[in-house]
Amino acid sequence: MRTIGITLALILTTAVSGCAPLIVGAGGAVLADKVVEDQQGGDGLF
């Protein structure tokens, strides 16, 4: 039972660390869109 828990923890850690660049990239895109909206008005980049 303990082996299964350790295996699941490793799988989840790997999955989350793999998604981290996507989450950070999406956050950067939203921030850039907001900055363009504030500076130029309108709908922004997207």
C-alpha positions, 0 to 999 in steps of 0.5 A: 500500500505504501508503494502505491502512495509513493508511486502516485505522489511521484506521478502527480509531482511529475505531472504538475511540474510538466504543466508549470510552464504552461500555467506561467505562460498563460499567466504572462499572456493574460498580463500582456493582454491587460497591459495592452488594454490599459495602454491602448484601450479596446480589446487588447491582444486577444 
